Amino acid sequence: MKIDYLIIGQGLAGSLLSLALIEKGYQVMVIDDNHQSAATKFAAGVINPITGKRLVRTWNNDTHHDQSISHYIELEKQFKTKCLHNHALVRFLRSDIEKDAFSKKQTDPNYSAHLNQIIQPKQFTDHFTDAETGFVLPSVYQLDTPTFLKSAKQKLIANNAYLNTTFQYSDILEKDTYIQYGEITAQSIIFCEGYKSVSNPWFHHLPFENAKGEILTVKCTTLPSNTIFNNGKWLCPTSSPGTYRYGTTSYWEFQNNNPEEAGTTLLKESLSKWIKHPTQIDRIDAGVRPILKNRRPIYGFHPNHPRIGLINGLGGQGTLLAPLVIQAFTKALETDSNIPLTELPSIKG
Ligand SMILES: Cc1cc2nc3c(=O)[nH]c(=O)nc-3n(C[C@H](O)[C@H](O)[C@H](O)COP(=O)(O)OP(=O)(O)OC[C@H]3O[C@@H](n4cnc5c(N)ncnc54)[C@H](O)[C@@H]3O)c2cc1C
């Protein structure tokens, strides 16, 4: 089988890259191990404009946000499946740092449009403790990541571009003019393997700071629908009514991507202190965010192995950033097949 690109991993990066390349007329094959280590599978998929204790804007220019949203809307049309949802986001402010940042930023013209809907004193106190102070973002996008992955996989299968197996580095044959992997002859191979790139023989030298996080799937039928709640941890609706994902933890020392007891207990305790309704925990999962030291995504080819490339470092905001990375990468590939490793410029506000 002769193809242009062999892509390893069908998370957010591999799905978007492979579908963009197919759209441009390239022959592609994606190898994935059924999402055994996919961060995407457990991501909340929230494209949150204001993040962190200091309430920092995630992007400085709405064009980036709109570019990313349009990318998903275009894919939804191809999938004939809804993956992107629009919700209100309620952000509760608890610490002095958060309250201080809020009062300063309310009068900042770069922020005021986002921060002008203040929570009414009793608006959410029936549902949550510590819920008197905060603001509402009336329209925030959330990618339904499990539906997205499933739809992308179906489209790849329909294009004969998907192989469900575990990729082995040792089986690669690197030649001057092509890459051989079993029966596949490809012009290039591009690794989109998420945090597993720490063990990649060509890229393990990159300054990874991958962060693991647990996430609970929780049933609760008494909360307002179509709303994401955030008190430092978030409670996000899923495609199943009355079911939410609650998370997440974040730590840098770990052995694997299985849920750990300490993280799980922390989440269970913080949820039960916060929510006033009965809840039932249906699932406990964990994922590892692929992060590089400077928190910027990276794409391109190895300096000494021009047929071996990667996309990595999507971090905790992969949903917003992945379409921007893919658009930059595929545009560069149109004029040059040997793109050096390139960081996506920062879009932070
Ligand atoms: C708990 C949690 C919550 C998050 N919440 C958000 C959020 O709200 N908003 C947001 O924007 N981002 C969020 N993120 C971050 C987001 O999930 C990531 O940025 C993004 O999913 C990374 O995508 P990726 O394609 O690079 O990696 P992955 O999704 O990890 O994909 C890699 C794929 O490669 C496969 N693979 C790896 N090695 C092999 C092999 N040898 N053979 C075959 N297949 C292989 C894996 O199984 C997987 O399917 C969250 C992450 C976590 C963990």
The ligand as an SDF file (V2000), in Angstrom:
LIG
                    3D

 53 58  0  0  0  0  0  0  0  0999 V2000
   -9.0980   15.1160   32.1770 C   0  0  0  0  0  0  0  0  0  0  0  0
   -8.8200   16.0130   31.0020 C   0  0  0  0  0  0  0  0  0  0  0  0
   -9.6550   17.1140   30.7590 C   0  0  0  0  0  0  0  0  0  0  0  0
   -9.4300   17.9490   29.6720 C   0  0  0  0  0  0  0  0  0  0  0  0
  -10.2910   18.9800   29.4350 N   0  0  0  0  0  0  0  0  0  0  0  0
  -10.0990   19.7920   28.3710 C   0  0  0  0  0  0  0  0  0  0  0  0
  -11.0070   20.8470   28.0900 C   0  0  0  0  0  0  0  0  0  0  0  0
  -12.0030   21.0620   28.7710 O   0  0  0  0  0  0  0  0  0  0  0  0
  -10.7540   21.6290   27.0020 N   0  0  0  0  0  0  0  0  0  0  0  0
   -9.6820   21.4270   26.2030 C   0  0  0  0  0  0  0  0  0  0  0  0
   -9.5020   22.1580   25.2240 O   0  0  0  0  0  0  0  0  0  0  0  0
   -8.7960   20.4260   26.4440 N   0  0  0  0  0  0  0  0  0  0  0  0
   -8.9760   19.6180   27.5040 C   0  0  0  0  0  0  0  0  0  0  0  0
   -8.0880   18.6040   27.7680 N   0  0  0  0  0  0  0  0  0  0  0  0
   -6.8840   18.5040   26.9160 C   0  0  0  0  0  0  0  0  0  0  0  0
   -7.1530   17.7430   25.6120 C   0  0  0  0  0  0  0  0  0  0  0  0
   -7.7570   16.5350   25.9380 O   0  0  0  0  0  0  0  0  0  0  0  0
   -5.8400   17.4850   24.8720 C   0  0  0  0  0  0  0  0  0  0  0  0
   -5.1890   18.6970   24.5710 O   0  0  0  0  0  0  0  0  0  0  0  0
   -6.0680   16.7420   23.5490 C   0  0  0  0  0  0  0  0  0  0  0  0
   -7.0740   15.8000   23.6720 O   0  0  0  0  0  0  0  0  0  0  0  0
   -4.8000   16.0650   23.0860 C   0  0  0  0  0  0  0  0  0  0  0  0
   -5.0600   15.4000   21.8730 O   0  0  0  0  0  0  0  0  0  0  0  0
   -3.9370   14.5430   21.1480 P   0  0  0  0  0  0  0  0  0  0  0  0
   -4.5440   14.0740   19.8700 O   0  0  0  0  0  0  0  0  0  0  0  0
   -2.6570   15.3040   21.0800 O   0  0  0  0  0  0  0  0  0  0  0  0
   -3.6550   13.2980   22.1220 O   0  0  0  0  0  0  0  0  0  0  0  0
   -4.6070   12.0270   22.5030 P   0  0  0  0  0  0  0  0  0  0  0  0
   -6.0310   12.4340   22.6040 O   0  0  0  0  0  0  0  0  0  0  0  0
   -3.9750   11.4200   23.7120 O   0  0  0  0  0  0  0  0  0  0  0  0
   -4.4830   11.0760   21.2530 O   0  0  0  0  0  0  0  0  0  0  0  0
   -3.4020   10.1970   21.0230 C   0  0  0  0  0  0  0  0  0  0  0  0
   -3.9310    8.9230   20.3730 C   0  0  0  0  0  0  0  0  0  0  0  0
   -2.8290    8.1040   19.9810 O   0  0  0  0  0  0  0  0  0  0  0  0
   -3.0850    6.7620   20.3880 C   0  0  0  0  0  0  0  0  0  0  0  0
   -1.7920    6.0830   20.4990 N   0  0  0  0  0  0  0  0  0  0  0  0
   -0.7430    6.4260   21.2970 C   0  0  0  0  0  0  0  0  0  0  0  0
    0.2750    5.5570   21.1130 N   0  0  0  0  0  0  0  0  0  0  0  0
   -0.1470    4.6550   20.1710 C   0  0  0  0  0  0  0  0  0  0  0  0
    0.4620    3.5100   19.5540 C   0  0  0  0  0  0  0  0  0  0  0  0
    1.7100    3.0980   19.8450 N   0  0  0  0  0  0  0  0  0  0  0  0
   -0.2530    2.8140   18.6310 N   0  0  0  0  0  0  0  0  0  0  0  0
   -1.5160    3.2090   18.3060 C   0  0  0  0  0  0  0  0  0  0  0  0
   -2.1270    4.2870   18.8510 N   0  0  0  0  0  0  0  0  0  0  0  0
   -1.4490    4.9940   19.7770 C   0  0  0  0  0  0  0  0  0  0  0  0
   -3.8360    6.9350   21.6930 C   0  0  0  0  0  0  0  0  0  0  0  0
   -4.5260    5.7880   22.1410 O   0  0  0  0  0  0  0  0  0  0  0  0
   -4.7850    8.0790   21.3170 C   0  0  0  0  0  0  0  0  0  0  0  0
   -5.9510    7.5920   20.6800 O   0  0  0  0  0  0  0  0  0  0  0  0
   -8.3010   17.7300   28.8240 C   0  0  0  0  0  0  0  0  0  0  0  0
   -7.4780   16.6360   29.0710 C   0  0  0  0  0  0  0  0  0  0  0  0
   -7.7290   15.7830   30.1500 C   0  0  0  0  0  0  0  0  0  0  0  0
   -6.8240   14.6100   30.3640 C   0  0  0  0  0  0  0  0  0  0  0  0
  1  2  1  0
  2  3  1  0
  2 52  2  0
  3  4  2  0
  4  5  1  0
  4 50  1  0
  5  6  2  0
  6  7  1  0
  6 13  1  0
  7  8  2  0
  7  9  1  0
  9 10  1  0
 10 11  2  0
 10 12  1  0
 12 13  2  0
 13 14  1  0
 14 15  1  0
 14 50  1  0
 15 16  1  0
 16 17  1  0
 16 18  1  0
 18 19  1  0
 18 20  1  0
 20 21  1  0
 20 22  1  0
 22 23  1  0
 23 24  1  0
 24 25  2  0
 24 26  1  0
 24 27  1  0
 27 28  1  0
 28 29  2  0
 28 30  1  0
 28 31  1  0
 31 32  1  0
 32 33  1  0
 33 34  1  0
 33 48  1  0
 34 35  1  0
 35 36  1  0
 35 46  1  0
 36 37  1  0
 36 45  1  0
 37 38  2  0
 38 39  1  0
 39 40  1  0
 39 45  2  0
 40 41  1  0
 40 42  2  0
 42 43  1  0
 43 44  2  0
 44 45  1  0
 46 47  1  0
 46 48  1  0
 48 49  1  0
 50 51  2  0
 51 52  1  0
 52 53  1  0
M  END
$$$$
